[in-house]
Amino acid sequence: MVLPVVPIVIFAAALCAQSSTSASAATASSAYGAMQVQTSQVQTSAQNPVFGSVPDAKPTPGVLPLTFSDAIKRALRQNLAGLLSEYNTIEARGQKWQQLSDLLPNVSGDVQEAREKVSVEAEGFTAKLLPGIPRVIGPFSYFDVRASATQRVFDWKAIQEYRSAVVGEGAARFNLKDARDLVALATGNAYLQATAGAARVETAQAQVETARALYQKAVAQQQAGVAPAIDTLRAQVEYQARQQQLIAATNDFAKQKISLARVIGLAPGQEFELADKAPYQAFPIPDLETTLQRAYSLRSDYKAARDRLVAAQLERSAATAGYFPTIDLAANYGEIGAVPGDVLPTYAVVGTLNIPIFQGGKVHGDVLKAEASLRQAQAQMADVRGQIDQDIRNALLDLKSSSDRVEVAQSSVNLAEQALTQSQDRFSAGVTDNLEVVQAQEAVAAAHESLISSLYLHNLAKVAFARALGRAEEGVLEYLKGK
């Protein structure tokens, strides 16, 4: 049984289905494009094992500080996709030993002590055929202690099947490494979503405080008779809108933490806090051709596809070998006699040449199936190579565009906050009404949301680049630090 390889584009799209947005959150495109953040879909382990885990039995008392590194390590130990792939590797090892058993000698020993009485007539010997023969022989006894061995001296089909199983075990190990990379990608995405959710909560809280202060100022100016009631009404509407944003952001953050805990295998109900944030770190964009060559040499799914192709070639050779003769050798040695104290040594050695003459089309059917499997492996090998090219190109594009978006978003936040300060000053001086202030508040909220989304996408692009390169397990932490 082999864990299916999840294409990175489909997997990345599935990851985003766990994301959520607040009332004013902007639509975000993912590191692999067209990933819209949604709340209406929840990925389950039944749909994709990477979203499941084997959780701890009991929660740890108190609040657990969870760093990004801790989350990755926990997921690699307890995520369901990684565990299933590990068990598949053990299954492949067992299959290899099963195939090897056909090539190794089978040795057994037995001890017999018998007392028999035999009907000669039942065996077809009558008095007419052999005059004077008794109708029954016995009772008589014998004791036999013997060791037996059988050995298939030559079986090309079994040899090729064993070689295929050895290569299949290697492919299973590469599948395990690829599954661990996918787990690192899923964990990185879940942690980054949670850090973005935490940033949204902090921003929403700050915006609530600003809106409350402006509302209180509008009330005071109305009571002083220097501002109309419409200004107070606008400020109150804006204040309540910011409160709604905070409620939604808090709820989304709580669900993102639950999703993260599910992916990494925390005990249900475990209280934890995010110990790391995801600040912006510039990332140098590598050369395309160099990166592609590195990916071809590092990607475990590519190595697994290559091994599956070799295994399919050996399987086809094994199927064709069904037409070949085989040579068997059987031998036994022991001591036999009437009683254990009166035995004589005996042995037998038998060599057999088995020549297949007609097998009812079985070998032909095996060859057709093996040929179809070989062609499938060839097609999958070519597809994985094309997928790697697509993943690398997409990752490099996303790294560049997300970096540019962060720089623009940072500038937008600064400009929006300056505009808000100036509009507040103008409103306090009576130069304008608070409509301008409310619009400036909306601009600040939108700018902060854009910055949070841009930072999330930039860091996710780094995680996705590590996965596209084939070293997510090792590279995620390095790339998030800008290395």
C-alpha positions as CSV (number, residue, x, y, z in Angstrom):
1,M,0.0,0.0,0.0
2,V,1.4,3.3,-1.0
3,L,0.3,6.7,0.3
4,P,-0.9,8.8,-2.7
5,V,1.4,11.7,-3.6
6,V,-0.7,14.9,-3.4
7,P,0.1,17.3,-6.1
8,I,1.4,20.5,-4.6
9,V,-1.1,22.8,-6.4
10,I,-4.0,20.8,-5.1
11,F,-2.5,20.5,-1.7
12,A,-1.8,24.2,-1.4
13,A,-5.4,24.9,-2.5
14,A,-6.6,22.5,0.2
15,L,-4.5,24.3,2.8
16,C,-6.2,27.6,2.1
17,A,-9.6,26.0,2.8
18,Q,-8.7,26.2,6.4
19,S,-8.2,29.9,6.3
20,S,-10.8,32.4,7.4
21,T,-11.4,36.1,7.1
22,S,-12.8,38.8,9.3
23,A,-15.6,41.0,8.1
24,S,-13.3,43.4,6.3
25,A,-10.5,40.9,5.4
26,A,-9.3,41.2,1.8
27,T,-9.2,38.2,-0.5
28,A,-5.7,36.7,-0.6
29,S,-4.1,34.8,-3.4
30,S,-1.8,32.0,-2.2
31,A,1.8,31.2,-2.9
32,Y,0.5,28.9,-5.6
33,G,-2.1,31.2,-7.0
34,A,-5.9,31.4,-6.8
35,M,-6.1,30.3,-3.2
36,Q,-9.1,32.2,-1.8
37,V,-9.4,32.3,2.0
38,Q,-12.7,30.8,3.1
39,T,-14.6,29.9,6.2
40,S,-17.2,27.7,4.5
41,Q,-15.0,24.7,3.9
42,V,-13.1,22.6,6.5
43,Q,-10.6,20.0,5.4
44,T,-10.7,16.8,7.4
45,S,-8.3,13.9,7.8
46,A,-10.8,11.7,5.9
47,Q,-10.3,13.9,2.8
48,N,-6.5,14.3,3.3
49,P,-4.5,12.7,6.1
50,V,-2.2,15.7,6.4
51,F,-5.0,17.6,8.2
52,G,-5.2,14.8,10.8
53,S,-3.0,13.6,13.6
54,V,-2.7,11.2,16.5
55,P,-3.1,13.7,19.4
56,D,-1.6,13.5,22.8
57,A,-3.7,11.6,25.4
58,K,-3.9,14.4,27.9
59,P,-3.3,18.1,27.8
60,T,-0.4,19.6,29.6
61,P,-1.3,21.7,32.6
62,G,-1.2,25.5,32.0
63,V,-0.6,27.4,28.8
64,L,1.9,25.8,26.5
65,P,4.2,28.2,24.6
66,L,4.4,27.0,21.1
67,T,7.2,28.1,18.8
68,F,7.3,27.5,15.0
69,S,10.1,25.0,15.5
70,D,8.1,23.1,18.2
71,A,5.1,23.0,15.9
72,I,7.1,21.5,13.0
73,K,8.7,18.9,15.3
74,R,5.4,17.9,16.9
75,A,3.8,17.5,13.5
76,L,6.6,15.3,12.1
77,R,6.1,13.0,15.1
78,Q,2.3,12.9,15.2
79,N,0.7,14.1,12.0
80,L,-1.4,11.3,10.4
81,A,0.0,11.6,6.9
82,G,3.5,11.1,8.2
83,L,2.5,8.2,10.4
84,L,0.6,6.4,7.6
85,S,3.6,6.9,5.2
86,E,5.9,5.4,7.9
87,Y,3.6,2.4,8.2
88,N,3.6,2.0,4.4
89,T,7.4,1.9,4.5
90,I,7.2,-0.9,7.1
91,E,4.7,-2.7,4.8
92,A,7.1,-2.4,1.8
93,R,9.9,-3.8,3.9
94,G,7.6,-6.8,4.8
95,Q,6.8,-7.3,1.1
96,K,10.6,-7.4,0.4
97,W,11.1,-10.1,2.9
98,Q,8.2,-12.1,1.5
99,Q,9.8,-12.0,-2.0
100,L,13.1,-12.9,-0.5
101,S,11.6,-16.0,1.2
102,D,11.1,-17.5,-2.3
103,L,14.8,-17.5,-2.9
104,L,16.0,-18.7,0.5
105,P,16.0,-22.4,1.6
106,N,13.1,-23.6,3.7
107,V,14.3,-26.0,6.5
108,S,12.1,-27.9,8.8
109,G,12.4,-30.7,11.3
110,D,9.9,-33.3,12.5
111,V,9.7,-36.2,14.8
112,Q,7.2,-39.0,14.2
113,E,6.2,-42.0,16.2
114,A,3.5,-44.2,14.6
115,R,1.7,-47.4,15.2
116,E,-0.3,-48.7,12.2
117,K,-2.4,-51.5,11.0
118,V,-2.9,-51.5,7.2
119,S,-5.6,-53.2,5.1
120,V,-3.8,-54.8,2.1
121,E,-7.0,-55.4,0.2
122,A,-7.8,-51.7,0.5
123,E,-4.6,-51.0,-1.4
124,G,-5.7,-53.4,-4.2
125,F,-3.6,-56.5,-3.2
126,T,-5.9,-59.5,-3.0
127,A,-5.2,-63.2,-2.4
128,K,-5.9,-63.9,-6.1
129,L,-3.1,-61.5,-7.1
130,L,-0.7,-62.6,-4.4
131,P,-1.6,-65.9,-3.0
132,G,-0.8,-66.3,0.7
133,I,-0.7,-62.6,1.4
134,P,-2.5,-61.7,4.6
135,R,-5.5,-59.4,4.4
136,V,-4.1,-57.1,7.1
137,I,-0.5,-56.2,7.9
138,G,0.2,-55.1,11.4
139,P,0.0,-53.8,13.9
140,F,3.5,-52.4,13.5
141,S,5.4,-49.3,14.8
142,Y,8.1,-47.0,13.6
143,F,9.9,-43.9,14.9
144,D,11.3,-41.3,12.6
145,V,13.3,-38.1,13.4
146,R,14.2,-36.1,10.2
147,A,15.3,-32.7,8.9
148,S,14.1,-31.6,5.5
149,A,15.1,-28.7,3.3
150,T,13.9,-27.3,0.0
151,Q,15.7,-24.8,-2.2
152,R,14.7,-23.1,-5.4
153,V,18.0,-23.2,-7.2
154,F,16.9,-21.1,-10.2
155,D,13.8,-19.0,-10.6
156,W,14.3,-15.8,-12.7
157,K,10.8,-14.6,-11.9
158,A,11.3,-14.8,-8.2
159,I,14.7,-13.1,-8.5
160,Q,13.2,-10.2,-10.5
161,E,10.3,-9.9,-8.1
162,Y,12.7,-9.6,-5.2
163,R,14.7,-6.9,-7.0
164,S,11.4,-5.0,-7.6
165,A,10.5,-5.3,-4.0
166,V,13.9,-3.9,-2.9
167,V,13.4,-0.9,-5.2
168,G,9.8,-0.6,-4.0
169,E,11.1,-0.3,-0.4
170,G,13.3,2.5,-1.5
171,A,10.4,4.2,-3.2
172,A,8.4,3.9,0.1
173,R,11.2,5.6,2.0
174,F,11.2,8.5,-0.5
175,N,7.4,8.7,-0.2
176,L,7.9,9.0,3.6
177,K,10.3,11.9,3.1
178,D,7.8,13.5,0.7
179,A,5.0,13.1,3.2
180,R,7.1,14.7,5.9
181,D,7.7,17.7,3.5
182,L,4.0,18.0,3.0
183,V,3.5,17.8,6.8
184,A,6.0,20.6,7.2
185,L,4.2,22.7,4.5
186,A,0.8,22.1,6.2
187,T,2.2,23.0,9.6
188,G,3.9,26.1,8.3
189,N,0.7,27.2,6.7
190,A,-1.3,26.6,9.8
191,Y,1.1,28.4,12.1
192,L,1.4,31.3,9.7
193,Q,-2.4,31.5,9.5
194,A,-2.6,31.6,13.3
195,T,0.1,34.3,13.5
196,A,-1.8,36.4,10.9
197,G,-5.0,35.8,13.0
198,A,-3.3,37.0,16.1
199,A,-2.1,40.1,14.2
200,R,-5.7,40.8,13.0
201,V,-6.9,40.6,16.6
202,E,-4.2,43.1,17.8
203,T,-5.0,45.4,14.9
204,A,-8.7,45.2,15.5
205,Q,-8.3,45.9,19.2
206,A,-6.2,49.0,18.4
207,Q,-8.9,50.1,15.9
208,V,-11.6,49.7,18.5
209,E,-9.7,51.9,20.9
210,T,-9.2,54.6,18.2
211,A,-12.9,54.4,17.2
212,R,-14.0,54.6,20.8
213,A,-11.9,57.7,21.4
214,L,-13.3,59.4,18.3
215,Y,-16.8,58.5,19.3
216,Q,-16.3,60.0,22.7
217,K,-14.9,63.1,21.2
218,A,-17.9,63.4,18.8
219,V,-20.2,63.0,21.8
220,A,-18.4,65.7,23.7
221,Q,-18.4,68.1,20.8
222,Q,-22.1,67.5,20.2
223,Q,-22.9,68.2,23.8
224,A,-20.8,71.4,23.6
225,G,-22.8,72.4,20.5
226,V,-19.9,72.6,18.2
227,A,-20.7,69.4,16.1
228,P,-23.9,68.1,14.6
229,A,-25.6,64.8,15.7
230,I,-24.7,63.2,12.4
231,D,-21.0,63.3,13.4
232,T,-21.8,61.4,16.6
233,L,-23.9,58.9,14.6
234,R,-21.1,58.3,12.1
235,A,-18.6,57.8,14.9
236,Q,-20.9,55.4,16.7
237,V,-21.5,53.4,13.5
238,E,-17.7,53.2,12.9
239,Y,-17.1,52.2,16.5
240,Q,-19.6,49.4,16.3
241,A,-18.2,48.3,13.0
242,R,-14.7,48.0,14.6
243,Q,-16.2,46.0,17.5
244,Q,-17.8,43.6,15.0
245,Q,-14.4,43.3,13.2
246,L,-12.8,42.4,16.6
247,I,-15.4,39.8,17.4
248,A,-14.9,38.2,14.0
249,A,-11.1,38.3,14.2
250,T,-11.1,36.8,17.7
251,N,-13.4,34.0,16.6
252,D,-11.3,33.3,13.5
253,F,-8.1,33.3,15.5
254,A,-9.5,30.7,18.0
255,K,-10.5,28.4,15.1
256,Q,-7.1,28.8,13.5
257,K,-5.5,27.7,16.7
258,I,-7.8,24.7,16.8
259,S,-6.7,23.8,13.2
260,L,-3.1,24.2,14.1
261,A,-3.5,22.0,17.2
262,R,-5.2,19.3,15.0
263,V,-2.4,19.3,12.5
264,I,0.4,18.9,15.0
265,G,-1.3,16.5,17.4
266,L,-1.9,18.6,20.5
267,A,-4.3,17.1,23.0
268,P,-7.9,18.2,22.6
269,G,-8.5,21.3,24.8
270,Q,-4.8,22.0,25.2
271,E,-4.2,25.7,26.0
272,F,-1.3,27.2,24.1
273,E,0.0,30.5,22.9
274,L,2.1,31.4,19.8
275,A,5.6,32.1,20.9
276,D,6.8,33.3,17.5
277,K,5.6,36.0,15.2
278,A,6.3,36.2,11.5
279,P,8.0,39.5,10.8
280,Y,9.1,40.4,7.3
281,Q,12.5,39.1,6.3
282,A,13.8,39.9,2.8
283,F,14.5,36.7,0.8
284,P,16.9,36.7,-2.2
285,I,15.3,35.3,-5.3
286,P,17.5,32.5,-6.6
287,D,18.3,31.7,-10.2
288,L,15.6,29.6,-12.0
289,E,17.8,27.0,-13.8
290,T,20.0,26.4,-10.7
291,T,16.9,26.0,-8.6
292,L,15.3,23.6,-11.0
293,Q,18.4,21.4,-11.0
294,R,18.5,21.4,-7.2
295,A,14.8,20.4,-7.1
296,Y,15.4,17.5,-9.5
297,S,18.2,16.3,-7.2
298,L,16.3,16.8,-3.9
299,R,12.6,16.2,-4.5
300,S,11.6,13.0,-2.8
301,D,8.5,12.6,-5.0
302,Y,10.7,12.6,-8.1
303,K,13.0,10.0,-6.6
304,A,10.0,7.9,-5.6
305,A,8.6,8.1,-9.1
306,R,12.0,7.1,-10.5
307,D,12.2,4.1,-8.2
308,R,8.6,3.1,-9.1
309,L,9.6,3.2,-12.8
310,V,12.6,0.9,-12.1
311,A,10.3,-1.4,-10.0
312,A,7.8,-1.5,-12.8
313,Q,10.5,-2.5,-15.3
314,L,11.6,-5.3,-13.0
315,E,8.0,-6.5,-12.6
316,R,7.7,-6.7,-16.3
317,S,10.8,-8.7,-16.5
318,A,9.5,-11.0,-13.7
319,A,6.2,-11.5,-15.6
320,T,8.1,-12.5,-18.8
321,A,10.1,-14.9,-16.7
322,G,7.0,-16.9,-16.2
323,Y,7.8,-18.6,-19.5
324,F,11.2,-19.8,-18.1
325,P,11.9,-23.1,-16.4
326,T,12.8,-23.4,-12.7
327,I,15.1,-25.7,-10.8
328,D,14.2,-27.0,-7.4
329,L,16.2,-29.1,-4.9
330,A,14.7,-31.1,-2.0
331,A,16.6,-33.1,0.6
332,N,16.0,-34.8,3.9
333,Y,18.1,-36.7,6.4
334,G,17.1,-38.6,9.5
335,E,16.9,-41.8,11.4
336,I,14.1,-44.3,11.4
337,G,13.4,-47.5,13.1
338,A,10.9,-49.6,15.0
339,V,11.7,-47.9,18.3
340,P,13.8,-44.8,19.3
341,G,16.7,-47.0,20.5
342,D,16.9,-49.0,17.2
343,V,17.1,-46.6,14.3
344,L,19.1,-46.4,11.1
345,P,20.2,-43.2,9.2
346,T,18.4,-42.5,5.9
347,Y,18.4,-39.6,3.4
348,A,16.9,-38.5,0.1
349,V,18.0,-35.9,-2.4
350,V,15.7,-34.9,-5.3
351,G,16.4,-32.3,-8.0
352,T,13.5,-31.2,-10.2
353,L,13.5,-29.3,-13.5
354,N,10.1,-27.6,-14.0
355,I,9.4,-26.7,-17.6
356,P,6.2,-24.7,-18.2
357,I,4.4,-25.9,-21.3
358,F,0.9,-24.5,-21.1
359,Q,-0.5,-22.3,-18.3
360,G,-3.8,-21.2,-19.7
361,G,-2.6,-17.7,-20.7
362,K,-1.7,-16.7,-17.1
363,V,1.8,-15.5,-18.0
364,H,0.5,-13.6,-21.0
365,G,-2.0,-11.9,-18.7
366,D,0.8,-11.1,-16.2
367,V,2.9,-9.6,-19.0
368,L,0.0,-7.4,-20.1
369,K,-0.6,-6.1,-16.6
370,A,3.1,-5.4,-16.0
371,E,3.4,-3.6,-19.3
372,A,0.4,-1.4,-18.4
373,S,1.9,-0.7,-15.0
374,L,5.3,0.2,-16.6
375,R,3.6,2.7,-19.0
376,Q,1.8,4.3,-16.1
377,A,5.0,4.6,-14.2
378,Q,6.6,6.3,-17.2
379,A,3.8,8.7,-17.5
380,Q,3.8,9.5,-13.8
381,M,7.6,10.1,-13.9
382,A,7.2,12.6,-16.7
383,D,4.3,14.3,-14.9
384,V,6.2,14.7,-11.7
385,R,9.1,16.3,-13.6
386,G,6.7,18.7,-15.2
387,Q,5.1,19.4,-11.8
388,I,8.4,20.2,-10.3
389,D,9.1,22.7,-13.1
390,Q,5.7,24.3,-12.4
391,D,6.2,24.4,-8.6
392,I,9.5,26.1,-8.9
393,R,8.4,28.7,-11.4
394,N,5.3,29.5,-9.3
395,A,7.3,29.6,-6.1
396,L,9.8,32.1,-7.6
397,L,7.0,34.3,-9.0
398,D,5.2,34.2,-5.6
399,L,8.4,35.1,-3.7
400,K,9.0,38.2,-5.9
401,S,5.3,39.4,-6.0
402,S,4.7,38.8,-2.3
403,S,7.9,40.7,-1.4
404,D,6.8,43.6,-3.5
405,R,3.3,43.5,-2.0
406,V,4.8,43.7,1.5
407,E,6.8,46.8,0.7
408,V,3.8,48.5,-0.9
409,A,1.5,47.5,2.1
410,Q,4.0,48.8,4.6
411,S,4.1,52.1,2.8
412,S,0.2,52.1,2.6
413,V,0.0,51.7,6.4
414,N,2.3,54.6,7.0
415,L,0.4,56.8,4.6
416,A,-3.0,55.8,5.9
417,E,-2.0,56.4,9.5
418,Q,-0.7,59.9,8.6
419,A,-3.9,60.6,6.8
420,L,-5.9,59.6,9.9
421,T,-3.8,61.8,12.1
422,Q,-4.3,64.8,9.9
423,S,-8.1,64.2,9.5
424,Q,-8.4,63.9,13.3
425,D,-6.5,67.2,13.7
426,R,-8.8,68.8,11.1
427,F,-11.9,67.5,12.8
428,S,-10.7,68.8,16.2
429,A,-10.0,72.2,14.7
430,G,-13.5,72.3,13.2
431,V,-12.2,72.5,9.7
432,T,-14.2,69.5,8.6
433,D,-16.8,67.0,9.9
434,N,-15.9,63.5,11.0
435,L,-16.8,61.9,7.7
436,E,-13.3,62.5,6.7
437,V,-12.1,60.8,9.9
438,V,-14.3,57.8,9.4
439,Q,-13.0,57.4,5.8
440,A,-9.5,57.6,7.1
441,Q,-10.2,55.0,9.7
442,E,-11.5,52.6,7.0
443,A,-8.4,53.3,5.0
444,V,-6.2,52.5,8.0
445,A,-8.1,49.2,8.6
446,A,-7.8,48.2,5.0
447,A,-4.1,49.0,4.9
448,H,-3.4,46.9,8.0
449,E,-5.4,44.0,6.6
450,S,-3.5,44.3,3.4
451,L,-0.2,44.3,5.3
452,I,-1.2,41.2,7.4
453,S,-2.3,39.3,4.3
454,S,0.9,40.3,2.4
455,L,3.1,39.2,5.3
456,Y,1.3,35.9,5.5
457,L,1.6,35.3,1.8
458,H,5.2,36.2,1.7
459,N,6.1,33.8,4.5
460,L,3.8,31.1,3.0
461,A,5.7,31.6,-0.3
462,K,9.0,30.8,1.6
463,V,7.4,27.7,3.0
464,A,6.1,26.7,-0.4
465,F,9.5,27.4,-2.0
466,A,11.1,25.0,0.5
467,R,8.6,22.4,-0.4
468,A,9.0,23.0,-4.1
469,L,12.7,22.6,-3.7
470,G,12.3,19.3,-1.8
471,R,13.6,20.3,1.6
472,A,10.6,21.7,3.4
473,E,11.5,19.7,6.6
474,E,14.9,21.3,6.8
475,G,14.4,24.5,4.9
476,V,11.2,26.0,6.4
477,L,12.8,27.4,9.5
478,E,15.8,28.7,7.5
479,Y,13.8,30.4,4.9
480,L,11.5,32.1,7.4
481,K,14.6,33.7,8.8
482,G,15.5,35.0,5.4
483,K,18.4,32.6,4.8
